[in-house]
């Protein structure tokens, strides 16, 4: 389902924001010491797959909104000179600066108070640029939803939300897109099983006008592209989804 139009003079989108500020209580006790974004899917943590998706789509500047206790995430994304020196001396080609072509920035956010409150802190980074917003719970394989959004945006210059079909029995747990294009958060009786799944392409003014209700802010973006992704999506925000993602990745190796 797409809303098509014509838009000239579009600005190239190079910025993305990642939310990584929650408590991840569903993964306690491990997340008391290890950020959920650093839990391993195969030999890479969750954050690696998110950044890989963004970089492959052409994003060059990424702001990660982090809460307390994310030092291991910062260390992972920093160059480790000692390890690189060891690898070089032993004839290894692997390096620890996995995302050297990305400009990665961090901003510490206060105690978690919902997604909208977190995203508001991205405004100084976003400035007057449209940007991609990515939630860390959603990991995609065999496709790139960020690239799909950028393609849709290039056609008409309109904001985008990525959607995926979820099992009908689980639809009440998601933000569901109705037949009128309006998103309803966790509806008692879902009108469809097409859910928004943690990737958005948003206008520059989005953070300025953002209230306390993220869904209401997304619904206010009219018209917009609803991009039904072709990628395989895993909800790593819960243990079952995380385990499924782990199994899938290991089955590909």
Number of C-alpha atoms within 10 A of each C-alpha: 10 13 15 15 13 9 12 9 6 13 10 14 18 17 20 27 24 23 21 27 27 19 17 19 13 12 16 12 10 13 17 13 11 18 26 28 24 17 18 14 22 15 11 11 17 23 25 20 18 20 21 15 19 24 20 12 18 16 23 17 20 24 19 21 21 23 20 15 14 18 12 14 19 14 10 16 16 15 16 13 12 10 13 17 12 11 15 13 9 9 8 11 8 11 14 16 14 15 16 11 11 16 12 18 13 15 14 15 22 14 13 15 12 13 17 16 19 24 19 17 17 23 15 10 18 22 13 12 17 22 25 26 22 23 18 22 22 19 28 19 16 9 14 20 29 30 18 19 26 20 14 22 22 17 16 17 22 24 23 27 25 21 25 20 16 19 11 12 9 11 22 21 14 19 21 27 22 15 11 7 17 16 20 20 19 15 15 10 8 22 16 16 21 23 27 24 26 17 21 26 24 21 18 15 14 20 21 13 10 16 14 15 12 16 17 15 15 19 15 12 16 12 15 24 26 21 23 20 21 15 15 14 22 21 19 22 19 14 12 12 17 21 15 15 23 17 13 15 14 12 9 6 6
